[in-house]
């Protein structure tokens, strides 16, 4: 893996950690994930991030539209999606 790609993966992991520590919102997490993934390239985005990000974006859209926080069931769903994303990213070389 080249150095640039490794740095972007690290940025994605930092974004996830910041979300878990409640330092950033789901909206900001999605923005940071998309920025880092797209910096690596469209193919990387589509193969490694897009599906999870789309599911997270659907939850985020509801939160923004209804101006509310995550419900406990949404929080569990978000955590599951993030865990799947982390698993996918750990397999990237």
C-alpha positions in Angstrom: 0.0 0.0 0.0 1.4 3.4 -0.9 1.9 6.1 1.8 -0.9 8.3 0.6 -3.5 5.6 0.7 -2.2 4.5 4.2 -2.6 8.1 5.5 -6.2 8.3 4.1 -7.1 5.0 5.8 -5.6 6.4 9.0 -7.7 9.5 8.6 -10.8 7.3 8.2 -10.0 5.4 11.4 -9.5 8.7 13.3 -12.8 9.9 12.1 -14.5 6.7 13.3 -12.7 7.1 16.7 -13.8 10.8 16.9 -17.4 9.8 16.3 -17.3 7.1 18.9 -15.9 9.5 21.4 -18.7 11.9 20.4 -16.3 14.5 19.2 -18.0 14.7 15.8 -21.5 14.1 14.5 -22.6 11.4 12.2 -22.9 14.0 9.5 -19.2 15.0 10.0 -18.2 11.4 10.2 -19.7 10.8 6.8 -18.1 13.9 5.3 -14.6 12.9 6.6 -15.0 9.3 5.4 -16.1 10.4 2.0 -13.4 12.9 1.7 -10.6 10.5 2.6 -12.0 7.6 0.5 -12.5 9.8 -2.6 -9.0 11.2 -2.2 -7.7 7.7 -2.7 -9.9 7.3 -5.8 -13.4 6.6 -7.1 -12.7 2.8 -7.4 -11.6 2.7 -3.7 -14.8 4.6 -2.7 -17.1 2.3 -4.6 -15.4 -0.9 -3.5 -14.8 -0.2 0.1 -16.9 2.6 1.5 -20.0 3.4 -0.6 -22.4 0.7 0.6 -21.8 1.4 4.3 -21.8 5.2 3.8 -25.1 5.0 1.9 -26.7 3.2 4.8 -25.3 5.6 7.3 -26.4 8.5 5.1 -30.0 7.3 5.2 -29.9 7.4 9.0 -28.2 10.8 9.0 -30.8 12.2 6.6 -33.5 11.3 9.1 -31.6 12.9 11.9 -31.1 16.1 10.0 -34.6 16.3 8.7 -36.2 15.6 12.1 -33.5 17.6 14.0 -32.9 14.9 16.6 -30.3 12.6 18.0 -29.8 8.9 17.3 -32.3 6.6 19.0 -30.8 3.6 20.8 -31.8 1.3 17.9 -30.2 3.7 15.4 -27.1 3.9 17.5 -26.8 0.1 17.4 -27.4 0.1 13.7 -24.7 2.8 13.2 -22.2 0.8 15.3 -22.9 -2.3 13.3 -22.4 -0.5 10.0 -19.2 1.2 11.3 -17.9 -2.2 12.4 -18.5 -3.6 9.0 -16.7 -0.6 7.4 -13.7 -1.1 9.8 -13.6 -4.8 8.8 -13.7 -3.9 5.1 -10.9 -1.3 5.6 -8.7 -3.7 7.5 -8.6 -5.9 4.4 -7.4 -3.1 2.1 -3.9 -3.4 1.0 
